[in-house]
Amino acid sequence: NDIHLETSSAYDIHIINALYDGGIIDKDRYIICNGFKRPQYVENIAQLVNDGFANTIPVLDNKEEIDLFEDAFTRKCKVGIRIASEEEPKFDFYTSRLGIRYNDIVDFYKAKIKNSKKFQLKMLHFFINTGIKDTAYYWNELSKCMNVYCELKKICPELDSLNIGGGFPIKNSLEFHYDYEYLTEEIVAQIKSICQRNDVAEPNIFTEFGSFTVGESGASLYSIVNQKQQNDRENWYMIDSSFITTLPDTWGINQRYIMLAINNWDKEYQRVLLGGLTCDSEDFYNSECHTSAIFLPKLEKGNTQYIGFFHTGAYQESLGGFGGIQHCLIPAPKHIIIDRDKNNNEYYTRLFAKEQSYRSMLRILGY
């Protein structure tokens, strides 16, 4: 899509090399290297820079990383600094584990980068774990970030880029409303206003929207294999898989998705809980950890009920890895790609991967 790229670990650099070898990108592409830098990651970033990828920008996560870079790079290198932002008061921690504290950045630049012959500060990276939201907290953090940018810009003319992370949210319920255009325009307006107030040039803006970009590309479909009336209020629909295997974010981070019946919309509905096949007590999806109750059609013998979870295209199987060993040995499901023929505008499906077999699991486990 003719975009720039971001890496998070040493292994990502191999993908960059493969893209270059395939003629998909050239050495002028911006490559932003985020994440905590282990020695192999530093070595791989240095390989890019030393090979002539002129716009590779490793973003310093902590003060010690500059010393690792000093020994690895043979060419002059642009670098960024990640700001350790303050998190929302209700978050599990107060300050991001990533980045350098606001109050330390200017002194760190003066001590380690300003007079360096090898490094040039190009970018500040501002990231909020909870994403881009129209809240007083978000605007306050953006303002603090911009004040640091303006302070640095006055003593570092090479600084000309701001990387805004955290990303936009995706639709996770039919009631979801988010004014993307307003938020985008307001962020740009705030940056412009603060720069004008401080009499500094506005920065180039980099950003990445991971979930927002790919979330709507995926859906998970299940059939209901049985129901269990456990008491007068709790009626369980058992799915033909495990949420821990196929939707790990539902129990890992209480992620919500759009959940709809696939068929029988004209039947009578009832409130239900959804349970997975494993014996794990966390293998469920219901209203206790989500904001609204689940209602699905009543089951009829001989009429299989199907349900779908939508906008699941981000982050899911990365917890277990495709084709690896999943929780309770529940097999990885069949993967179907739905595509569109641009010539006649018809949709068609193709099998990407068969359902995982017990033989492949046994082989991985060494039997």
C-alpha positions in Angstrom: 0.0 0.0 0.0 3.0 2.3 -0.4 3.3 3.0 3.3 6.2 3.2 5.8 6.9 0.4 8.2 7.4 -0.2 11.9 9.3 -3.0 13.7 9.0 -4.3 17.2 11.6 -7.1 17.5 14.7 -8.5 15.9 12.7 -10.9 13.8 10.8 -8.1 12.1 14.0 -7.0 10.4 14.1 -10.3 8.4 10.7 -9.3 7.0 12.1 -5.9 6.0 15.0 -7.6 4.2 12.6 -10.0 2.4 10.4 -7.1 1.3 13.5 -5.3 -0.1 14.8 -8.5 -1.8 11.4 -8.9 -3.4 11.5 -5.4 -4.8 8.4 -4.3 -2.8 10.2 -1.5 -0.9 13.4 0.5 -1.5 16.0 1.9 0.9 14.3 5.3 1.2 11.3 3.8 3.0 10.9 5.0 6.6 11.4 2.1 9.1 10.6 3.0 12.7 12.1 0.5 15.2 10.2 0.5 18.4 10.3 -1.9 21.3 12.9 -2.9 23.9 16.2 -3.4 22.3 18.0 -6.7 23.0 21.5 -7.2 21.4 20.2 -9.2 18.4 17.6 -6.5 17.7 20.3 -3.8 17.8 22.5 -5.8 15.5 19.7 -6.3 13.0 18.8 -2.5 13.1 22.5 -1.7 12.6 22.6 -4.0 9.6 19.8 -2.0 8.0 21.4 1.3 8.7 24.9 0.2 7.6 23.4 -1.3 4.4 22.0 2.1 3.4 18.4 2.2 4.6 18.8 5.9 5.2 15.4 6.5 6.9 15.7 3.8 9.5 14.9 5.4 12.9 15.5 3.3 16.0 13.4 4.8 18.8 15.2 4.8 22.2 13.1 3.1 24.8 15.6 3.7 27.6 18.8 5.7 28.2 21.1 2.6 28.0 20.1 1.8 24.5 22.2 4.7 23.0 25.3 2.9 24.3 24.4 -0.3 22.6 23.9 1.6 19.3 27.2 3.4 19.7 29.2 0.2 19.2 27.0 -1.3 16.4 26.6 1.5 13.9 29.2 2.4 11.3 27.1 5.1 9.6 25.4 8.2 11.0 21.9 7.3 12.2 18.7 9.1 12.9 17.1 8.2 16.2 13.9 8.8 18.1 13.0 9.0 21.8 9.9 7.4 23.2 8.1 9.4 25.9 7.0 7.4 29.0 3.5 8.8 29.1 1.4 8.9 32.2 -1.5 6.4 32.0 -5.2 7.0 32.9 -5.8 7.0 36.6 -7.9 3.8 36.4 -5.1 1.9 34.5 -3.1 -0.8 36.3 0.0 1.4 36.4 0.7 5.1 36.5 3.6 5.4 34.0 4.2 3.5 30.8 6.9 0.8 31.2 8.2 2.0 27.8 10.1 5.2 27.1 11.9 7.9 29.0 10.2 10.2 31.5 9.2 13.7 30.3 11.5 15.5 32.8 14.6 13.5 31.7 14.3 13.8 27.9 15.9 17.3 27.4 18.9 16.5 29.7 19.4 13.1 28.1 19.5 14.7 24.7 22.0 17.3 25.8 24.2 14.7 27.5 24.1 11.9 24.9 22.9 13.1 21.5 23.5 16.8 21.0 27.2 16.6 20.4 27.3 13.1 19.0 28.9 12.6 15.6 27.0 9.3 15.0 23.4 10.1 16.1 20.9 12.8 15.1 17.6 13.2 16.9 14.8 13.0 14.4 11.6 12.0 16.2 9.6 12.0 19.4 7.4 9.0 19.9 4.2 9.5 22.0 2.1 6.5 22.8 -1.0 6.0 24.9 -1.9 2.4 25.9 -5.6 3.0 26.0 -5.7 4.5 22.5 -6.7 7.9 21.0 -9.9 9.1 22.9 -11.7 12.4 23.2 -10.9 12.8 27.0 -9.3 15.5 29.1 -6.6 12.9 30.0 -5.7 12.4 26.3 -5.5 16.1 25.4 -3.5 16.8 28.5 -0.9 14.1 27.6 -0.7 15.3 24.0 -0.2 18.9 25.3 2.7 17.7 27.6 4.2 15.8 24.7 4.1 18.9 22.4 5.6 21.1 25.1 8.6 18.7 25.3 8.8 18.7 21.5 8.8 22.5 21.3 11.5 22.7 24.0 13.7 20.2 22.2 13.1 21.7 18.8 14.6 25.0 19.9 17.9 23.4 20.7 17.7 20.6 18.2 16.8 21.9 14.7 17.1 18.3 13.2 14.1 17.2 15.2 11.1 17.3 12.8 8.8 14.3 13.4 6.2 13.3 15.9 5.0 9.7 16.1 1.6 9.3 17.7 0.8 5.8 18.7 -2.1 4.1 20.5 -4.3 4.0 17.5 -8.0 4.4 16.8 -10.5 1.8 18.2 -12.6 -0.4 16.1 -16.3 -1.1 16.3 -16.9 -3.7 19.0 -20.7 -3.4 19.3 -23.5 -2.3 17.1 -23.9 0.8 19.3 -20.3 1.9 18.8 -19.9 5.5 17.7 -16.6 7.3 17.2 -16.0 10.5 15.3 -12.7 9.6 13.5 -12.6 12.7 11.4 -13.2 15.1 14.4 -10.4 13.4 16.4 -8.0 13.5 13.5 -8.7 17.2 12.8 -8.5 18.1 16.5 -5.1 16.4 17.0 -3.7 18.2 14.1 -5.2 21.5 15.2 -3.8 21.1 18.8 -0.3 20.3 17.4 -0.5 23.3 15.1 -1.7 25.6 17.9 1.0 24.6 20.4 3.7 25.0 17.7 2.5 28.4 16.8 2.4 29.5 20.4 6.0 28.4 20.8 7.1 29.8 17.5 8.4 26.4 16.2 7.8 24.6 12.9 5.1 22.0 12.9 6.3 18.4 12.8 5.8 15.6 10.3 3.2 13.3 11.9 3.7 9.5 11.9 1.1 7.2 13.3 0.1 3.5 13.3 -3.4 2.1 13.8 -2.8 -1.6 14.2 -6.3 -2.9 15.3 -8.1 -0.2 13.3 -6.3 -1.2 10.1 -6.9 -5.0 10.2 -9.6 -5.6 12.8 -12.5 -5.7 10.3 -10.7 -8.2 8.1 -11.6 -11.2 10.3 -14.6 -13.1 11.8 -14.9 -16.3 13.8 -17.9 -18.6 13.2 -19.2 -21.3 15.5 -22.0 -23.7 15.8 -23.9 -24.4 19.0 -23.5 -28.1 19.8 -25.6 -28.3 23.0 -27.4 -26.3 25.7 -27.2 -26.8 29.5 -29.8 -25.3 31.8 -27.7 -25.1 35.0 -30.3 -23.3 37.2 -33.4 -21.2 36.8 -31.4 -18.2 35.3 -28.3 -19.6 33.6 -28.7 -21.3 30.3 -25.5 -22.2 28.6 -25.0 -22.6 24.8 -21.9 -24.7 24.2 -19.9 -23.8 21.1 -17.9 -26.3 19.0 -14.6 -24.8 20.0 -12.8 -23.0 22.8 -12.7 -19.2 23.3 -9.2 -19.7 24.8 -8.0 -21.2 21.6 -9.9 -19.1 19.0 -10.7 -15.8 20.7 -8.0 -15.6 23.4 -8.5 -11.8 23.9 -12.0 -12.4 25.3 -10.5 -14.0 28.5 -7.0 -12.4 28.3 -8.0 -8.8 28.2 -11.9 -8.9 28.4 -12.1 -7.8 24.7 -15.6 -7.4 23.3 -16.7 -8.2 19.8 -19.8 -7.8 17.7 -21.6 -11.1 18.3 -24.6 -12.0 16.1 -26.7 -15.1 15.2 -25.9 -16.2 11.7 -29.3 -17.9 11.1 -32.8 -18.2 12.7 -33.2 -14.4 13.2 -37.0 -14.9 13.0 -37.1 -17.3 15.9 -37.8 -16.4 19.5 -34.7 -15.2 21.4 -33.6 -15.9 25.0 -30.8 -14.7 27.2 -27.8 -17.2 27.2 -24.2 -17.6 28.3 -21.7 -19.0 25.9 -19.3 -21.7 27.0 -16.3 -23.4 25.3 -15.5 -27.0 25.1 -12.6 -27.1 27.6 -12.8 -27.7 31.4 -11.2 -24.4 32.1 -13.4 -22.1 34.2 -12.4 -19.0 32.1 -13.6 -20.6 28.8 -16.8 -18.5 28.5 -18.2 -15.3 27.0 -21.1 -13.6 28.8 -22.4 -10.4 30.3 -20.4 -10.5 33.5 -17.2 -9.2 31.9 -19.0 -7.5 29.0 -21.4 -4.6 29.1 -24.5 -6.2 27.7 -26.3 -9.5 27.9 -26.2 -12.1 25.1 -29.5 -13.0 23.4 -29.7 -15.8 20.8 -32.5 -17.7 19.1 -33.9 -20.7 21.0 -32.5 -24.0 19.8 -34.6 -26.4 17.7 -33.8 -30.1 17.1 -32.4 -30.7 13.6 -31.9 -26.9 13.0 -28.2 -26.1 13.9 -27.7 -22.7 15.3 -24.6 -20.8 14.0 -23.1 -17.6 15.6 -20.4 -15.2 14.5 -17.9 -12.9 16.3 -17.0 -10.0 14.0 -14.0 -7.6 13.7 -11.6 -10.3 15.1 -8.8 -9.6 12.6 -6.4 -8.1 15.1 -4.1 -9.9 17.6 -6.1 -13.1 18.0 -4.1 -16.3 17.3 -0.9 -14.5 18.0 -1.1 -15.7 21.6 -0.9 -19.4 20.6 0.5 -19.2 17.1 -1.2 -20.7 14.0 -0.7 -24.5 14.0 0.9 -24.6 17.4 -0.3 -26.3 20.5 -3.5 -24.6 21.9 -5.1 -24.8 25.3 -6.4 -28.2 26.2 -5.3 -29.5 22.8 -8.4 -27.9 21.1 -7.5 -27.9 17.4 -6.9 -24.7 15.4 -10.0 -24.2 13.3 -10.4 -24.3 9.6 -9.4 -21.0 8.0 -11.4 -19.7 5.0 -10.5 -16.6 2.9 -13.5 -14.7 1.5 -12.4 -12.8 -1.6 -14.0 -10.8 -4.4 -13.5 -11.1 -8.1 -13.0 -7.6 -9.3 -14.0 -8.5 -12.9 -17.6 -9.6 -12.1 -17.8 -8.4 -8.5 -18.7 -11.8 -7.2 -17.5 -13.2 -3.9 -15.8 -16.6 -3.6 -14.2 -18.6 -0.8 -11.0 -20.6 -0.7 -9.5 -22.8 2.0 -6.4 -21.3 3.6 -5.8 -24.1 6.1 -7.6 -27.2 7.1 -8.6 -27.8 10.7 -5.6 -28.9 12.7 -5.3 -32.7 13.1 -4.4 -34.6 16.2 -1.4 -36.1 14.2 0.1 -32.6 13.7 -0.3 -31.9 17.5 1.3 -35.2 18.4 4.2 -34.5 16.0 4.8 -31.1 17.6 4.8 -32.7 21.1 7.3 -35.2 20.0 5.2 -38.4 19.8 
